[in-house]
Amino acid sequence: MMPYILILVILTLLWLGAFWRIKRKQNINLLAGFLFFMFLSTFASFLVVLGINYSNRLVYLLVGVIFLFALFVLLFGVYILIAFLLINSVIILRKERFSLSHILTLLVAVGIILLITLSSFLGRINPPLPIMALWSGLIVMILFLTFHIFLFIETLILTNLFHPRKNLNYIIVLGSGLINGNVSPLLAKRIQAALKFAKKQEKKKGFAPYLLMSGGQGSDETRAEALAMREYAIEQGYSEELIITEEKSKNTLENMQFSKAVMEEKSHGENYKCAYASSSYHLMRAGIYARQVGLIMSGLGGKTAFYYLANAVLREYIAYLAMNKKLYLVVLGSIFMFGTLMYILFSALIG
């Protein structure tokens, strides 16, 4: 085996091993997404190099397809993204009430259009060095955010793909608001995800987990979410004896805090295994809150309507940044300064 092929094999295995180690310990860590990205990159490089060295026509064809796809994305990808975001904005505003959280895809589309327009304008007027330096800093910062949100989405997908083992004692089902005192379609999907897993576990292991319905009564609700969730699960045929409720929590952090207390009391100090069920787009942030209260567990994602998904993921990403706002303000500020200074240095070197 040629040395560089052996190096690619070793790198591929190292990235895969590092990813698996992180994924098992921290299901919601962006580092897992980065390591998986590096694994895929080195594995793809290995296949290409192997195919070229052994003159494999299939690899040549694959490389050609990848090249054409990359060229297409480079030339038209941003315009396709804008069109998708605008169409999605129209659909969501037709189906949901108007609110800031429901126009995030519209705001991103408008932001991209403004960036393209401003970039074209600056290219025509040849502005002074300070303006171009600041513009370069902004572009570098946006490129970082683009890669960062890519890692966020990749990690979120992986979080949905890796399910817990079928040996659970409890599944915490997170509340999400009621409609006229009844379970909303969004909340129903969360409960259905828990019910589906619980029934599979019972069939495979011979015992079903407790469903811990977690959710208090909001100011605009006629009863606690947990009670409506319990009623819904019973209507779906789940055993009433296997449903317990936590009726005080007002947010996801409290869902985890209060649910942990309920499980510890019911388990009488013995070890127990648990997971949580939420909407597919919410699994990462819910997992972070779970870890904050000392619960290390995987999540079950309830299906989300496709038209709602892009907006929901953007909202989750913004909330994720807000959870670590001090860190990301420092990181983004440093990247902006780096981009600005590098442009000034480059300009000085060339002339």
ABEGO torsion letter per residue (X at the ends): XBAAAAAAAAAAAAAAAAAAAAAAABAABAAAAAAAAAAAAAAAAAAAAAAAAAGBAAAAAAAAAAAAAAAAAAAAAAAAAAAAAAAAAAAAAAABBBBAAAAAAAAAAAAAAAAAAAAAAAAAAGBBAAAAAAAAAAAAAAAAAAAAAAAAAAAAAAAAABBBBBABABBBBBBAEBBGGBBBAAAAAAAAAAAAAAAAAAAAAGBBBBBBBBEBBBAABABBAAAAAAAAAAAAGBBAAABBBBAABABAAAAAAAAAAAAAAAAGGBBBBBBBBBBAAAAAAAAAAAAAAGBBBBBBBBBBBAAAAAAAAAAAAAAAAAAAAAAAAAAAAAAAAAAAAAAAAAAAAAX
